[in-house]
Amino acid sequence: MNQKRIITVLAGSAMLAGLLTGCGAEPGIGKSEEPVNLTVWTYYNGEQLDAFNALVDSFNESVGKEKNIVVESSSQGSVNDLESNVMDAAEEKVGAADMPNIFSAYADTAYKLDQAGQVVDLSDYLTDEEKSEYIDAYLKEGDFSGDGSIKIFPVAKSTELLFLNKTDWDKFAEATGADESDLETVEDLVETSEKYYNWTDEQTEEPDDGKALFGRDAMANYMFVGARQLGGNLFEVKDGKMTLNFDKEIVRKLWDNYYVPYVKGYFAASGRFRSDDIKTGNILAYVGATSSATFFPTQVMTSDTESHDIELEVLTPPEFEGGKKVAVQQGAGMVVTKGSDEEIEASVEFLKYLTEPENNTSFSIGSGYLPVTQKANDMVEIRKGGTDLPKSMDKVLTKAVETVNNNELYTTPAFEGGQDARSVLEYSMSDLADADRKAVQERIDAGQTMEAATEEFLTGEYFDRWYEDTLTKLQTYEG
């Protein structure tokens, strides 16, 4: 305990001083009759929220009761709702709630609050031994200054996997000889998606009405991780400033393996999330976060009156052939906001409780997120802690642990304007692909062939125009 904290506690009252002398409890926690009340805001919903709230209750009944800490958890809705509410609280807007002690945050939001002086650096609250227990890449995500600071405490992480409707895939595979190994590389995925389109097209009398095989949940992840696999790095960040490396050759390969198959109808995205597209039968497979596994449907609804059961298969996400082994690291961590010493220390107690291997494993099983410690990020440990581990979640976590352990993990570093720059990559290619696919479909419906309907969109000049437009938008966020 440092001298400043001792003085703060002793100055509180003689009784507290007596208690401090009489017992070896943690400073500032559980010393008064009034408990330390903590508020935690998250964006968890459904099974993820249930799993988190179960841990909150468990903490309150055990460590919280022992150390006189009471945690109250509140879901703020979506990630965007949470960010909006946190920013309103930080700016003390009229009608805004008080700032929570802890909130879930991605790096960009945490960075904004840190620049405003609202975020606690937790590095001094953990010993070197405690820090070594966590996966290093997860701690580094919250080190904005590069000096070992911890502005984001990792509690649950995710990566991306390929989720497959195995039931309907097997019909295609049996008829065509396709194999799950045909989904291992990005290039093979595109080729297999074309085969699936042609196979479904042949089953009807109408020409060029095949179905898409594949979709993606997060286009920015595809752009960032794909570029890293191909030897590039779109955003170089140092001291909070971004340098853009929008290499045209690399970006063209990203274009050829998403925009082109999308415009041709081999890829698709129509629902809010790709799990929605699985449910309606619009696609058979998608790449999405491990945490999306809890939303994977058990049935495909082909109409209001027709449906059939499906089985989930989980595969590692496709990578560019011959590229580097890189996978995305994502999932919000927890940010502790400025407060009293008691509140900060109580917050750290709660966060450490969440990430004890047994507790972290319990949350993983219930949510599809990954544990954040070295020990818990192992399927043997996960299965030990989850006697009721469902078969589907075992598949998900097995592939997720494999992906994390066998790849360089990449997450976009935080910088001013980073969230907006990421949005450019999220929507610039995907929105154009969607609009152009609709135009192609209208032309096909009017009697044009696929080749004629897509010709305009597949030229080098068309790519160049999109590239220059996107480059200009991204340059706004440099420096």
C-alpha positions as CSV (number, residue, x, y, z in Angstrom):
1,M,0.0,0.0,0.0
2,N,1.5,3.4,-0.9
3,Q,1.8,6.2,1.6
4,K,-0.9,8.4,0.0
5,R,-3.5,5.6,0.4
6,I,-2.5,5.0,4.0
7,I,-3.0,8.6,4.8
8,T,-6.3,8.7,3.1
9,V,-7.6,5.7,5.0
10,L,-6.3,6.8,8.4
11,A,-7.7,10.3,8.0
12,G,-11.2,8.8,7.6
13,S,-11.7,8.0,11.3
14,A,-9.9,6.6,14.3
15,M,-12.1,3.5,14.1
16,L,-10.8,2.8,10.6
17,A,-7.3,3.2,11.8
18,G,-8.0,0.8,14.6
19,L,-9.4,-1.7,12.2
20,L,-6.4,-1.3,9.9
21,T,-4.1,-2.1,12.7
22,G,-6.2,-5.0,14.0
23,C,-6.6,-6.9,10.7
24,G,-4.8,-7.3,7.4
25,A,-7.7,-6.6,5.1
26,E,-7.2,-4.8,1.8
27,P,-7.1,-1.0,2.1
28,G,-10.3,0.9,1.5
29,I,-12.5,-2.2,1.1
30,G,-14.9,-3.3,3.7
31,K,-13.8,-1.0,6.5
32,S,-17.0,0.9,7.1
33,E,-20.5,-0.2,7.8
34,E,-21.6,1.1,4.4
35,P,-20.6,-1.2,1.5
36,V,-18.7,0.0,-1.5
37,N,-21.4,0.0,-4.2
38,L,-20.2,-0.5,-7.8
39,T,-22.2,0.0,-11.0
40,V,-21.2,-2.0,-14.1
41,W,-22.6,-1.3,-17.6
42,T,-22.4,-3.9,-20.3
43,Y,-23.8,-4.5,-23.8
44,Y,-24.5,-8.2,-23.0
45,N,-27.8,-9.6,-24.0
46,G,-29.5,-13.0,-24.0
47,E,-27.4,-16.0,-22.8
48,Q,-24.3,-13.7,-22.5
49,L,-26.2,-11.4,-20.1
50,D,-27.5,-14.4,-18.1
51,A,-23.9,-15.8,-17.8
52,F,-22.5,-12.5,-16.7
53,N,-25.3,-11.8,-14.1
54,A,-24.7,-15.2,-12.6
55,L,-21.1,-14.3,-12.0
56,V,-22.1,-10.9,-10.5
57,D,-24.5,-12.7,-8.1
58,S,-21.8,-15.2,-7.2
59,F,-19.3,-12.4,-6.4
60,N,-21.8,-10.5,-4.3
61,E,-22.5,-13.7,-2.3
62,S,-18.8,-14.6,-1.7
63,V,-16.0,-12.1,-2.1
64,G,-18.3,-9.2,-2.1
65,K,-19.9,-10.2,1.2
66,E,-16.4,-10.8,2.7
67,K,-15.0,-7.5,1.6
68,N,-18.2,-5.4,1.8
69,I,-18.6,-4.8,-1.9
70,V,-21.9,-4.8,-3.8
71,V,-21.9,-4.9,-7.6
72,E,-25.0,-3.9,-9.6
73,S,-24.9,-4.9,-13.3
74,S,-27.0,-3.2,-16.0
75,S,-27.2,-4.0,-19.8
76,Q,-27.4,-0.8,-21.8
77,G,-28.7,-2.6,-24.9
78,S,-26.4,-2.7,-28.0
79,V,-22.7,-1.7,-28.2
80,N,-23.7,1.6,-29.7
81,D,-26.3,2.2,-27.0
82,L,-23.7,1.6,-24.3
83,E,-21.1,3.9,-25.9
84,S,-23.7,6.7,-26.3
85,N,-24.8,6.4,-22.7
86,V,-21.2,6.3,-21.4
87,M,-20.3,9.4,-23.4
88,D,-23.5,11.2,-22.2
89,A,-22.6,10.4,-18.6
90,A,-19.0,11.5,-19.1
91,E,-20.1,14.8,-20.6
92,E,-22.7,15.2,-17.8
93,K,-25.5,15.8,-20.3
94,V,-28.9,16.7,-18.9
95,G,-30.8,13.5,-18.1
96,A,-27.8,11.3,-18.3
97,A,-27.1,8.7,-15.6
98,D,-24.1,9.0,-13.4
99,M,-20.8,7.6,-14.7
100,P,-20.6,3.8,-13.9
101,N,-17.6,2.5,-12.0
102,I,-16.9,-0.1,-14.7
103,F,-18.2,-0.4,-18.3
104,S,-17.6,-2.7,-21.2
105,A,-15.6,-0.9,-24.0
106,Y,-13.8,-1.4,-27.2
107,A,-10.4,0.4,-27.6
108,D,-11.8,3.4,-29.5
109,T,-14.3,4.3,-26.8
110,A,-11.8,3.7,-24.0
111,Y,-9.3,5.9,-25.8
112,K,-11.8,8.8,-26.1
113,L,-12.5,8.6,-22.4
114,D,-8.8,8.2,-21.5
115,Q,-8.1,11.4,-23.5
116,A,-10.7,13.1,-21.4
117,G,-9.0,11.9,-18.2
118,Q,-11.8,9.6,-17.1
119,V,-10.0,6.2,-17.2
120,V,-7.9,4.6,-14.5
121,D,-4.6,2.9,-15.3
122,L,-4.8,-0.4,-13.6
123,S,-1.2,-1.5,-14.1
124,D,-0.3,-0.4,-10.5
125,Y,-3.1,-2.5,-9.1
126,L,-1.7,-5.8,-10.4
127,T,1.5,-7.5,-9.5
128,D,3.9,-8.7,-12.2
129,E,2.9,-12.2,-11.4
130,E,-0.8,-11.4,-11.8
131,K,-0.1,-9.7,-15.1
132,S,1.8,-12.8,-16.4
133,E,-1.3,-14.9,-15.9
134,Y,-3.1,-13.1,-18.7
135,I,-2.6,-13.5,-22.5
136,D,-0.1,-10.8,-23.3
137,A,-1.9,-9.6,-26.5
138,Y,-5.1,-9.0,-24.4
139,L,-3.3,-6.7,-21.9
140,K,-1.5,-4.8,-24.7
141,E,-4.8,-3.7,-26.2
142,G,-5.3,-1.3,-23.4
143,D,-1.7,0.0,-23.4
144,F,-2.4,3.2,-25.3
145,S,0.9,4.9,-24.4
146,G,3.1,1.9,-24.9
147,D,4.5,2.1,-21.4
148,G,2.8,-0.9,-19.9
149,S,-0.4,0.9,-18.9
150,I,-3.6,-1.1,-18.6
151,K,-6.6,1.1,-19.5
152,I,-8.7,-1.9,-20.6
153,F,-9.0,-4.9,-18.3
154,P,-9.6,-8.1,-20.4
155,V,-12.4,-10.2,-19.1
156,A,-13.7,-12.0,-22.2
157,K,-12.3,-12.1,-25.7
158,S,-13.4,-13.6,-29.0
159,T,-11.9,-14.3,-32.4
160,E,-13.6,-15.3,-35.7
161,L,-14.7,-18.7,-36.9
162,L,-16.5,-20.1,-39.8
163,F,-20.0,-21.3,-38.9
164,L,-21.5,-23.9,-41.3
165,N,-25.0,-25.3,-41.7
166,K,-23.7,-28.8,-42.0
167,T,-27.1,-30.4,-42.7
168,D,-27.6,-28.5,-46.0
169,W,-23.9,-28.5,-46.8
170,D,-23.8,-32.3,-46.7
171,K,-26.5,-32.4,-49.5
172,F,-24.3,-30.2,-51.7
173,A,-21.2,-32.1,-50.8
174,E,-22.8,-35.5,-51.6
175,A,-24.0,-34.2,-55.0
176,T,-20.8,-32.5,-56.1
177,G,-17.9,-34.0,-54.1
178,A,-17.2,-30.8,-52.2
179,D,-15.3,-31.2,-49.0
180,E,-15.0,-29.0,-45.9
181,S,-11.3,-28.7,-46.8
182,D,-12.5,-26.6,-49.7
183,L,-13.3,-23.8,-47.2
184,E,-9.8,-23.6,-45.7
185,T,-8.4,-20.7,-47.9
186,V,-10.1,-17.6,-49.1
187,E,-9.5,-18.5,-52.7
188,D,-10.9,-22.0,-52.3
189,L,-14.0,-20.5,-50.5
190,V,-14.7,-18.3,-53.5
191,E,-14.3,-21.2,-55.9
192,T,-16.6,-23.4,-53.8
193,S,-19.2,-20.6,-53.5
194,E,-19.3,-20.4,-57.3
195,K,-19.8,-24.2,-57.5
196,Y,-22.7,-23.9,-54.9
197,Y,-24.3,-21.1,-56.9
198,N,-24.1,-23.1,-60.1
199,W,-25.4,-26.3,-58.4
200,T,-28.4,-24.5,-56.9
201,D,-29.0,-22.7,-60.2
202,E,-29.2,-26.0,-62.1
203,Q,-32.1,-27.2,-59.8
204,T,-34.5,-24.6,-61.3
205,E,-35.6,-23.8,-64.8
206,E,-34.8,-20.1,-64.4
207,P,-31.3,-19.1,-65.5
208,D,-28.9,-17.3,-63.2
209,D,-30.9,-17.8,-60.0
210,G,-28.4,-19.7,-57.9
211,K,-28.0,-19.2,-54.2
212,A,-25.1,-17.7,-52.2
213,L,-23.0,-20.0,-50.0
214,F,-21.2,-17.5,-47.8
215,G,-21.4,-14.2,-45.9
216,R,-19.3,-12.1,-43.5
217,D,-20.4,-10.4,-40.3
218,A,-17.6,-7.8,-40.0
219,M,-16.1,-6.4,-43.2
220,A,-13.5,-4.3,-41.4
221,N,-12.0,-7.5,-39.8
222,Y,-11.7,-9.0,-43.3
223,M,-9.9,-5.9,-44.5
224,F,-7.5,-5.6,-41.6
225,V,-6.8,-9.2,-41.1
226,G,-6.7,-10.0,-44.8
227,A,-4.2,-7.3,-45.3
228,R,-2.0,-8.6,-42.5
229,Q,-2.2,-12.1,-44.0
230,L,-1.1,-10.7,-47.3
231,G,1.9,-8.9,-45.7
232,G,0.4,-5.4,-45.2
233,N,-0.8,-3.3,-42.4
234,L,-3.5,-0.8,-43.3
235,F,-3.2,1.4,-40.2
236,E,0.2,2.0,-38.5
237,V,-0.4,3.8,-35.2
238,K,2.2,5.5,-33.0
239,D,1.5,8.0,-30.2
240,G,-2.2,8.1,-31.1
241,K,-1.5,9.0,-34.7
242,M,-2.4,6.9,-37.7
243,T,-0.3,6.4,-40.9
244,L,-2.2,4.9,-43.7
245,N,-0.8,2.0,-45.8
246,F,-3.7,1.4,-48.3
247,D,-1.5,-0.7,-50.6
248,K,-3.4,-1.0,-53.9
249,E,-2.2,-4.5,-54.8
250,I,-3.3,-5.9,-51.5
251,V,-6.6,-4.0,-51.5
252,R,-7.3,-5.3,-55.1
253,K,-6.9,-8.9,-53.8
254,L,-9.3,-8.1,-51.0
255,W,-11.7,-6.7,-53.6
256,D,-11.4,-9.7,-55.9
257,N,-12.2,-12.1,-53.0
258,Y,-15.2,-10.3,-51.6
259,Y,-16.7,-7.7,-54.0
260,V,-16.5,-9.8,-57.1
261,P,-18.1,-13.0,-55.7
262,Y,-20.7,-10.8,-54.0
263,V,-21.7,-9.1,-57.2
264,K,-22.0,-12.4,-58.9
265,G,-24.3,-13.8,-56.2
266,Y,-21.9,-16.2,-54.6
267,F,-21.8,-14.3,-51.3
268,A,-24.7,-12.5,-49.7
269,A,-25.8,-10.3,-46.7
270,S,-29.4,-9.5,-46.3
271,G,-30.3,-9.9,-42.6
272,R,-29.0,-7.7,-39.8
273,F,-26.5,-10.5,-39.0
274,R,-25.3,-13.5,-41.0
275,S,-26.9,-15.9,-38.5
276,D,-30.2,-14.4,-39.7
277,D,-29.3,-15.3,-43.2
278,I,-28.5,-18.9,-42.1
279,K,-32.0,-19.0,-40.5
280,T,-33.7,-18.0,-43.7
281,G,-31.6,-20.3,-45.9
282,N,-30.0,-17.4,-47.8
283,I,-26.5,-18.7,-47.1
284,L,-24.9,-21.9,-45.7
285,A,-21.8,-20.5,-44.0
286,Y,-20.5,-17.3,-42.5
287,V,-17.4,-15.9,-40.7
288,G,-18.4,-14.2,-37.5
289,A,-17.3,-13.8,-33.9
290,T,-17.1,-16.8,-31.6
291,S,-19.7,-15.0,-29.4
292,S,-22.2,-15.1,-32.3
293,A,-22.4,-18.9,-31.8
294,T,-25.2,-18.5,-29.3
295,F,-27.3,-17.0,-32.0
296,F,-26.7,-19.7,-34.6
297,P,-30.2,-21.1,-35.4
298,T,-31.3,-24.7,-34.9
299,Q,-33.7,-24.5,-37.8
300,V,-33.9,-23.1,-41.3
301,M,-37.2,-21.4,-42.0
302,T,-37.7,-21.7,-45.8
303,S,-41.2,-20.2,-45.6
304,D,-43.9,-19.3,-43.1
305,T,-45.0,-22.9,-43.0
306,E,-41.9,-24.9,-43.9
307,S,-38.7,-25.4,-41.8
308,H,-36.1,-28.1,-41.1
309,D,-33.6,-28.8,-38.4
310,I,-29.9,-28.1,-39.0
311,E,-26.7,-29.1,-37.3
312,L,-23.9,-26.6,-36.6
313,E,-20.3,-27.3,-37.8
314,V,-17.5,-25.0,-36.7
315,L,-14.3,-24.5,-38.8
316,T,-11.3,-22.2,-38.6
317,P,-11.8,-19.1,-40.7
318,P,-10.4,-19.2,-44.2
319,E,-7.0,-17.5,-44.7
320,F,-5.3,-16.2,-47.8
321,E,-3.3,-19.0,-49.5
322,G,0.4,-18.7,-48.6
323,G,-0.3,-15.8,-46.2
324,K,0.8,-15.2,-42.7
325,K,-1.1,-16.8,-39.8
326,V,-3.1,-13.9,-38.5
327,A,-6.5,-14.0,-36.7
328,V,-8.6,-11.2,-35.3
329,Q,-8.7,-10.4,-31.6
330,Q,-11.9,-8.8,-30.5
331,G,-14.4,-8.5,-27.7
332,A,-14.8,-5.6,-25.3
333,G,-12.8,-5.4,-22.1
334,M,-13.7,-3.5,-18.9
335,V,-12.8,0.1,-18.2
336,V,-12.6,1.4,-14.7
337,T,-13.5,5.1,-14.3
338,K,-12.1,7.7,-11.9
339,G,-13.4,7.4,-8.4
340,S,-12.3,7.0,-4.8
341,D,-9.5,4.6,-3.8
342,E,-12.1,2.4,-2.3
343,E,-14.1,2.2,-5.5
344,I,-11.1,1.6,-7.7
345,E,-9.7,-1.2,-5.5
346,A,-13.2,-2.8,-5.2
347,S,-13.4,-2.6,-9.0
348,V,-10.1,-4.5,-9.4
349,E,-11.3,-7.1,-6.9
350,F,-14.4,-7.7,-9.0
351,L,-12.5,-7.9,-12.3
352,K,-9.9,-10.3,-10.9
353,Y,-12.8,-12.4,-9.6
354,L,-14.3,-12.5,-13.1
355,T,-11.1,-13.7,-14.6
356,E,-10.3,-16.4,-12.1
357,P,-10.0,-19.5,-14.4
358,E,-13.1,-21.3,-13.0
359,N,-15.2,-18.2,-13.3
360,N,-13.9,-17.1,-16.6
361,T,-14.5,-20.6,-18.0
362,S,-18.0,-20.6,-16.7
363,F,-18.7,-17.3,-18.6
364,S,-17.1,-18.7,-21.7
365,I,-19.3,-21.8,-21.7
366,G,-22.4,-19.7,-21.3
367,S,-21.5,-16.9,-23.8
368,G,-19.1,-18.2,-26.5
369,Y,-16.4,-15.8,-25.4
370,L,-12.9,-16.9,-24.7
371,P,-11.1,-17.0,-21.3
372,V,-8.4,-14.4,-21.0
373,T,-5.8,-16.2,-18.8
374,Q,-3.1,-18.5,-20.0
375,K,-4.3,-21.3,-17.8
376,A,-8.0,-21.1,-18.7
377,N,-7.4,-20.8,-22.5
378,D,-7.1,-24.6,-22.8
379,M,-9.8,-27.0,-23.7
380,V,-8.8,-29.5,-20.9
381,E,-9.4,-26.7,-18.3
382,I,-12.5,-25.5,-20.0
383,R,-14.0,-29.0,-20.0
384,K,-13.0,-29.5,-16.4
385,G,-15.0,-26.4,-15.4
386,G,-18.0,-27.3,-17.6
387,T,-19.7,-30.6,-16.9
388,D,-22.7,-29.3,-18.8
389,L,-20.7,-28.0,-21.8
390,P,-23.1,-28.4,-24.8
391,K,-21.7,-30.2,-27.8
392,S,-22.1,-27.1,-30.0
393,M,-20.2,-24.9,-27.6
394,D,-17.5,-27.5,-27.2
395,K,-17.0,-27.3,-31.0
396,V,-16.9,-23.5,-30.9
397,L,-14.5,-23.2,-28.0
398,T,-12.2,-25.9,-29.4
399,K,-11.8,-24.1,-32.7
400,A,-11.5,-20.7,-31.0
401,V,-8.7,-21.9,-28.7
402,E,-7.0,-23.5,-31.6
403,T,-7.2,-20.3,-33.6
404,V,-5.9,-18.1,-30.8
405,N,-3.0,-20.4,-30.0
406,N,-1.9,-20.9,-33.6
407,N,-2.1,-17.4,-35.0
408,E,-0.8,-13.9,-34.4
409,L,-3.7,-12.0,-32.9
410,Y,-4.5,-8.6,-34.4
411,T,-6.7,-5.8,-33.2
412,T,-6.8,-2.3,-34.5
413,P,-4.9,0.1,-32.3
414,A,-6.8,3.1,-30.9
415,F,-6.3,6.6,-32.3
416,E,-8.3,9.8,-32.6
417,G,-10.9,9.2,-35.3
418,G,-10.2,5.4,-35.3
419,Q,-13.8,4.4,-35.0
420,D,-14.8,6.5,-38.0
421,A,-11.9,5.2,-40.0
422,R,-12.9,1.7,-39.2
423,S,-16.4,2.5,-40.3
424,V,-15.1,3.4,-43.8
425,L,-13.6,0.0,-44.1
426,E,-16.7,-1.6,-42.7
427,Y,-19.1,-0.1,-45.2
428,S,-17.2,1.2,-48.3
429,M,-16.8,-2.1,-50.1
430,S,-19.8,-4.0,-48.6
431,D,-22.3,-1.2,-49.3
432,L,-21.1,-0.8,-52.9
433,A,-21.2,-4.6,-53.4
434,D,-24.8,-4.8,-52.1
435,A,-26.0,-1.9,-54.3
436,D,-24.3,-3.3,-57.3
437,R,-25.6,-6.8,-56.7
438,K,-29.2,-5.4,-56.6
439,A,-28.5,-3.7,-60.0
440,V,-27.2,-7.0,-61.4
441,Q,-30.3,-8.8,-60.2
442,E,-32.5,-6.3,-61.8
443,R,-30.7,-6.7,-65.1
444,I,-30.9,-10.5,-64.9
445,D,-34.6,-10.2,-64.1
446,A,-34.9,-8.1,-67.2
447,G,-33.4,-10.9,-69.3
448,Q,-29.6,-10.2,-69.3
449,T,-27.1,-12.9,-68.7
450,M,-24.9,-12.9,-65.6
451,E,-21.9,-12.0,-67.8
452,A,-23.6,-9.0,-69.3
453,A,-25.2,-7.9,-66.1
454,T,-21.9,-7.9,-64.2
455,E,-19.5,-6.7,-66.9
456,E,-19.7,-3.0,-65.9
457,F,-18.7,-3.8,-62.3
458,L,-15.8,-6.1,-62.9
459,T,-13.4,-3.7,-64.8
460,G,-10.1,-2.4,-63.5
461,E,-11.4,1.1,-64.0
462,Y,-14.4,0.5,-61.7
463,F,-12.1,-0.8,-59.0
464,D,-9.8,2.2,-59.4
465,R,-12.7,4.6,-58.9
466,W,-13.7,2.9,-55.7
467,Y,-10.1,2.6,-54.5
468,E,-9.4,6.3,-55.0
469,D,-12.6,7.3,-53.3
470,T,-12.0,5.1,-50.3
471,L,-8.3,6.2,-50.1
472,T,-9.4,9.9,-49.9
473,K,-11.9,9.1,-47.1
474,L,-9.3,7.3,-45.1
475,Q,-6.6,10.0,-45.5
476,T,-8.9,12.3,-43.5
477,Y,-7.9,10.3,-40.4
478,E,-4.2,10.3,-40.9
479,G,-1.9,12.1,-38.5
